[in-house]
Structure formats: C-alpha cells, structure tokens
Amino acid sequence: MSLPELLSGAAGDEEVVARVPLGGDDLLAVTPTRTLVYRADGLLSDETVEEYSHDAERIAVSTGRRKSKVVFGYGLDGEETLSVPSKRLDDVVHPVLAGVLSARGVTGPGESVERTFRFSELTLVVTDSRLVKHVGSAVWDEEFEEFPYADLTDLDFEEGTVATAVVLAHDGRSERFKAPNESARAVKESLVDAVCSFHGVGSLEELRVTVADDADDAAEEPSSTTDFGEGPDPLSASPAADAEAAAEAERRLETSSDPDRATGSDPATGTDADRRAATDVDRGGADSTGGRGGAGGTAGNANTAGGNAADGNDPLGDEFGTAEPHGSTGAADGSTDRSNAAGATESADPAEPAGASDSADADGFEGSPFESAGVEDDDLAAEVAALRQTVEAQSATIERQSELIERLIEELRQGR
C-alpha cells in the first residue's frame, strides 16, 4: 500500500517499519527515528503531517472514552502530545514504544519487539532477546529493568485467584511480577515462545535439562589455578624465643655426640631416660584427666528459625406484535355477510335499471349530496410524477447532509 504523497515526502529516505490506520484516510507511520501522523483533508483542517521524535526520556498515556493521548517527554525540551482514537491506542503504543526503545539503545540492532502489555502501573515489553519491565504511572522511562534471555536459567508461572505470578530465574536469583488472569495466558505464551526460540528448545522442560547439563559440564572442568607450594615459613614475632629454640637444638646435638653423656646416670635423679619416662607418664596422666574432663562437657544445640513468605494476590428485546381480540374475525365476517345480503336484496329489485349500481359504486358518492370532481386520469398521473420527483430530490439532500454530519463527527473523534 502506497503512502500519501505528503507523508512519503516527510519520511524521506527512512524506512517506514510500521503503519497504523487512525480512521478515514488518517494514518500513523513509524520510522526508526520518528513517528509521523498524516491527517487528510477534512471539514475542519487541511492535509498535514505531524512529527514526534523517538529521542524521548518518557512515554505516558492518557485514556479517554473516545480520544486518548500519547505524551512524549523530552526532559528539559518539554513534552509533545499525540491524540489518537481510543480504540486504536494499543495498536499505536506498540510500534511507538518499540521505536523509542530502539532509538534509546535499550534494544539492539535487528532486535524485534514481539508483544507489549500494559497492566495499570506495569508495562511488559517482550522482544526476541529480552524482557523489558517498567513499573510506574508512565508506560516507560529511564527507571526500567531488562532481563536478557541469555541469563535466564528457568521460567515458571504460579496461578492465583486474581493474578498469575511470573517467576524469572537468572544470575542466581529470582524475579517475580504479576499479571492479571485475563491476560496471563497471552503473557505466558509470548514469553515461553520467545525464550524457547532464543535457546533453541521446544519447551521449558527442555530448557531446564539444557541448563542442568551446562552446569554439570562447568563443574567437571579442571581448575586453572596455579599451585605455588606451601610457601615460605612466616617470620617469627619473638626473637628471644628463636634464640632459646636454637640453644636447645645445640644442646641436643652435643648430647647425641658425647657417648658418656648419652649413657650417664645420676644416683640421685636416675638416668636421663628415666627422667624422660617419668615426665611422659606424668604428662599422659594429665592428658587423660583433661580428656575425661572434656568428655564430660555439655554440648549445645543450635536452633534455626525460618520464615515463610506468603504470596499475596494483587488486585493489578422482547418483540411485541399487535394481536387482534378474540372474535374480531368473526365480527368482520358477520358484517361482510350482512352487507352482501343487503346488496343482494337491492340488486334484486326488478325496477332498477341494469348497470345503475355499478356506476354508483364507481363514483363513491352513492347516497350523498356530493358529486365527482371529474379529474382526468392524465392530470392525476402528472401530479403524482411531480410529487415523486420532489420527494426524491429532498431524500437525496437529506442523505448528503447525513454523510456530512457523520464525517464531521468522525473528524471530531480523531482530534481534528
């Protein structure tokens, strides 16, 4: 379908990626950088084209019974408002929001927006590579969140009485948000199709199996860390202790090198071996006593308290006929019989000349003082034809006025 000449000239070399009819000949066209609105000639305005840049920081929507507004927020540069019929609002928001996300760098080159959902103060944009979520009165602003499908490890849905919770598992944590039950099926199908298509699987079960296999493969890979051994001994913080340990080592060396010292004995204290044995006995007794004391200790118990989080439910003709009374048919039949009987009696009069009754019935003035005007058939036919021509002309005028009124109403609804 070709674009109107004025709209085609405004688009220039840019490709028109989407178009939305607004009623009549009016048309909305979306390019990668702008939204163009074409208004055809009307009773209240001439042919025009309006432009709205996609370099917006905020997109808001105001809904009315007949007309709705899409507001582009440009920060310090102010706002611009686009008026569209309310029944076309969802068709307009989808391509406009996709163009703004692309121009702002939220979506990448070649990334397509599959579906857009608006639930009160929650907006979901499902693309073929990610999910964009925005919470707030605006449809979108810079306070948005995005969840790339490459980071998703699971996708689940928990049905409630009013809303359905969507659970995204990514980066080791879960993200939850709720969609009204009347739209939950559309959200589920759109997300599942986009995620499975991105990962090249046929269902969420296959996605979970694939993610589990990838995790097992990562666990089996050898560690790439380098072993540097035990490392050097830590420096002592006490030089005196080091000197004492060195002297003790020297005394042991001298004792082992002197055979007399090694086997010598003292009558008062006994041999060195005896003294060491006695020392070991005393030490062992102390250790055993300490062990019994330790074994007799009392062990403590640790109690762990857990909290359960309850998931709440949001509020996001009878036909009437004209019935004849009983007996009316019979009454009519009776009157007809009486009339026929009277006529038969009159026509049976032998004194009445033949044809006199027919002539009186034809004139319709039998028994009255009035006489026929004597209008000829040709004059009557001419009058009827003239009257018919006048009625047809008036009907055509009324029809034309009705069309103009309907067109005026339609232009008023389109925000002309």
Secondary structure, DSSP 4 states (H G I P E B T S, - for coil): -PPPHHHHHHHTTS---EEEEEETTEEEEE-SSEEEEEE---SS---EEEEEES--SEEEEE--SSEEEEEEE-GGG-EEEEEEEGGGHHHHHHHHHHHHHHHTTSSPTT--EEEEEEETTEEEEEESSEEEEEESSSSEESSEEEEEGGGEEEEEEEE-SSEEEEEEEETTEEEEEEEEHHHHHHHHHHHHHHHHHHHT-SSHHHHHHHHHHHHHHHHHSPP-PPP--S-PPPPPS-HHHHHHHHHHHHHHHHHHH-HHHHH-EETTTEEHHHHHHHHHHHHHHHHHHHHHHHHTSPPP--------PPPP----------PPPTTHHHHHHHHHHHHHHHHHHHHT-TTSPTTHHHHHHHHS-TTSS-------HHHHHHHHHHHHHHHHHHHHHHHHHHHHHHHHHHHHHTT-
